[in-house]
Amino acid sequence: MFNLTYEFKLKPTQSQIATFEEWLEIHRRVYNYALAERKDWYQSRSCRVNACSLRSEYIISADAPRPTFASQCKSLTAARKENEYLKRVNAQSLQQTLRRLEKAFVSMWEQNHGFPRFKKPGRMRSFCFPQLGTNPLSNRYVKLPVIGAVKLHQSRSIPDSGVIKQARVVKRASGWYVMLTVQWDVSVPSPMPHGEAVGIDVGLKSFVATSNGLIVNRPKFFTDAERKLKLLQQRVERKHLGSNNWHKAQKKVAKLHEYVANCRKDWHRKLSHQICNDIGMLFVEDLNLVGLSRGMLGKHCLDAGFGQFFSILEQTCFKHGVYFQKVDSRKTSQICPSCHVETGKKELSERTHVCSDCGYTTDRDVAAAQVVLIRGLAAVGYTVKMLAEGKFAGIPMKQESSCL
């Protein structure tokens, strides 16, 4: 199976907007109720047998099973028979909200994410329809269960061979959007190593440096918008909390954040297409992005959006048929790409790589990208002899050198 997601902007009527808002509130309450049920079960078993907790907690029977997605879906079905408030919303859509909570707990257990938190009013911004009827998209309208036909701006056509499997309605500062997941019953093979290879090094001084000498400076999207953001946030502070003017000022802040995020994503996409043209293999560093975001330069690392860029770059490589792989990022700036001698740590002010052993001189980031390229080629099975023969451009290697 092969899936693609298409995003279109909705043009709902005022009554449909009111329905969307009501559904988001119902989804938020269902999410918080299910989270409270799980949290109470965990807290009832958090104290020791011979000591009580200092905080008051529900007393739950010792043989009560742990709340799971299946058990909470069963409870939701029983609650919908008695609660008219829940009957207004599609049942499968509510089950997807419970599945969303289940994924949050799985991420906490497997990926060391934090404990799921309750959502205050306005924090629930999307709901999903896992099943749609036949031909849900026609004449610039999308047919949603219970809600009906909603007008949209279809900026691109969807191939007829695909089947629309699910729809997600998303609320943003600029309006309402729908994300349609289209599925094809085909098996698309992953690209194999071939053609010209390029290594990439990312940084804050130059956002991207490639092994063939391309250097792209980093645009400071958030830093350039900080002054305007500060003024808008000051206006929010002067408004009475919860008033209409407060909501209007909050919306302006959200629109600016969305504009900055859209500019960053658009630039990442254009740069990824520029890099992927006329190449066959692409290698990047496997960075610890969480550690970078918590460091001294965390704000600038988050502004650069390395994680989003790598994700977009991988998608672009798949579209262009380019082989994509991440390699070890340790000591890429401390090794000479020509003789493979470790030159030691460099200060951030040192922007030129000069090898004291072989005399190779180049830009510091370009040298790191060349080391990434050599490691990537070694990982896919290219031998030292093939590298030394000059088969790949941008690798300054000696005949007696060896792979890293």
C-alpha angles and dihedrals in degrees: 000000000000121000132193128178121219120196123206133173116246126223101201125177122244092261091050091049089053089051091050091051092048092049092050090053092049091049090050092053093047090050093049093046092051091046091050090051091053094042093051090051092051094046093049087062099038098087124078123258094247097042137052127225119257089230126068113253138173116270107232123184115262093234094051108120122236112267110254136177092264095048093046091049088054090050090048091054090053092046093052090060091060103029117072089191092065094045090070091070128068109262095222090051090056090049089055088057089055089048088052089056090048090054090051090057092045089053089050092053100039105028101032093245120159125270110281113263133214117262116235121211111298096021096097103081107164144037130189138223108206093190132039133186127252115299096000092174117061137136093001092304130110119209112221123188114264092353097066131206116356122189117238140179104245101202094178137020124252117224113253092228092069127083121221104231104175143000130212121198112211129191118212136166090261095050143279124324136186124213112204118198110211120196130200123195093228136106114232113199119225116251115265126220110278143132127014117357126216130188123206132207119190127202146147099257094049111014094209132016118178129203091246093060105267112143121186120188120227117253111218101224100167096035091055091051096045096093093053091042090054091054093049093049090050088055090052090054091054093055124087109261111258097009125129092254089051090054091048092051091047090052091055090053091049092049091053091050090049091049091053092048092049092050091050094048093046091052091048091053094049092047092048091054090048091053096044096053115112098355133110105199133033127189126189136177120270096228130187094239095177091055092049092051091054096049132093091277094042096126092054092045090053090046090053091053099212093171093052091046093052090048092050091044091054091050091049091050089053091052093048094043092245121151110240127195139159120226136192111291099198117124096349090143094045099057128077110234091210104051100010093231115149107242097188132242120326127212116244089246091061104092098167128073113219117175114213091200104051102009095238109161128190142125113305095235093045089053090052090050090052090053089051089051093051092049091048094050090048089051093055093049108266113149130228091250093056091050094046093051089067095248092146123052120233097034112113099199134162122223092245096048123114134213121267 
